[in-house]
Amino acid sequence: MPVPYKPEEARVPPVLPSPLTPVYKFKIALCQLSVTADKKRNIVHAKKAIEEVAGGGAELVILPEIWNSPYSNDSFPVYAEDIEAGGDAAPSYSMLSEVARSLQITIVGGSIPERSGDRLYNTCCVFGKDGSLKGKHRKIHLFDIDIPGKITFKESNTLTAGQHPTIVDTDVGRIGIGICHDICFQELAMLYAARGAHLICYPSAFEMTTGPLVWELLQRARAADNQLFVATCSPARDSGSGYIAWGHSMLVGPFGEIIATTEHEEAMIVEEIDYSQIELRRSNLPLEKQRRGDLYQLVDVQRTNSH
Ligand SMILES: NC(=O)CCC(=O)C(=O)O
């Protein structure tokens, strides 16, 4: 049964949930990686990048959408991993778990094609400092687009949509997860804010048509509307590939301000997040108190992934 959203009860104050250490400031890294058709190379390359940014002090690392495979419906079934089986059936997944444990960092592992039974998903795994799987988000909104002469792409030709929002408690705060096209849906970000997220991470691969139009706009809107941090991470642009990524990974603060961004080439950002900004901005401009819940409400169906 749908449960009505009650802003005054649902909004969790911007403090880390007990019993986690109350870390307010930490360094986040966005790894805008080049991606090739060589899966082994992609895994080694991602591992090196994570080691590099962790060496620069990053406690939370984000990777791009589909970082171990070309972004194509032909590739998804070939590069897909069986995450539930793990081990040799999931080398990208295993590498992320191992590196999170050995470096003692939190990883939002971009996304990879996942095989589960006879279905394929676009899946983001979140790992804690001990290498354990904290959350698994299967892209909820598949990217089906048809702009003749510009771009036609239908993820739904091969992929199945996930069925649950995903919010995860980590050593670096409460994090909501979306994958790329999920960012277009404000209700998802609102739901995460209502459940006390400090940060929403969107591993993404916007493309050359919608990227210049809405990529920055959507990130800043999600952050400003919900007064929290938004971090995105894209693959680097490869003009020779069948799907050309826009790049421009970004970290946005709770007033919609761009804290850091890349161009379209391979790049790593290591930047500080200060969660006290959430509290400050919400007291400067108390949107939650001003919200007219008597006129409109978000209905929360209470089916978030929990791990
Ligand atoms: N990979 C994606 O989901 C791309 C989303 C996108 O470009 C959009 O406009 O939405």
The ligand as a Tripos MOL2 file, in Angstrom:
@<TRIPOS>MOLECULE
LIG
   10     9     1     0     0
SMALL
NO_CHARGES

@<TRIPOS>ATOM
      1 N1         23.1380    6.4630  -20.6910 N.am      1 LIG1
      2 C1         22.0800    7.2100  -20.4940 C.2       1 LIG1
      3 O1         21.1870    6.8810  -19.7280 O.2       1 LIG1
      4 C2         22.0480    8.4980  -21.2550 C.3       1 LIG1
      5 C3         20.9790    9.4500  -20.7600 C.3       1 LIG1
      6 C4         20.8560   10.6530  -21.6000 C.2       1 LIG1
      7 O2         21.7230   10.9910  -22.3910 O.2       1 LIG1
      8 C5         19.6370   11.4490  -21.4370 C.2       1 LIG1
      9 O3         19.4680   12.4180  -22.2050 O.co2     1 LIG1
     10 O4         18.7980   11.1620  -20.5540 O.co2     1 LIG1
@<TRIPOS>BOND
     1     1     2 1
     2     2     3 2
     3     2     4 1
     4     4     5 1
     5     5     6 1
     6     6     7 2
     7     6     8 1
     8     8     9 2
     9     8    10 1
@<TRIPOS>SUBSTRUCTURE
     1 LIG1         1 GROUP 0 **** ****
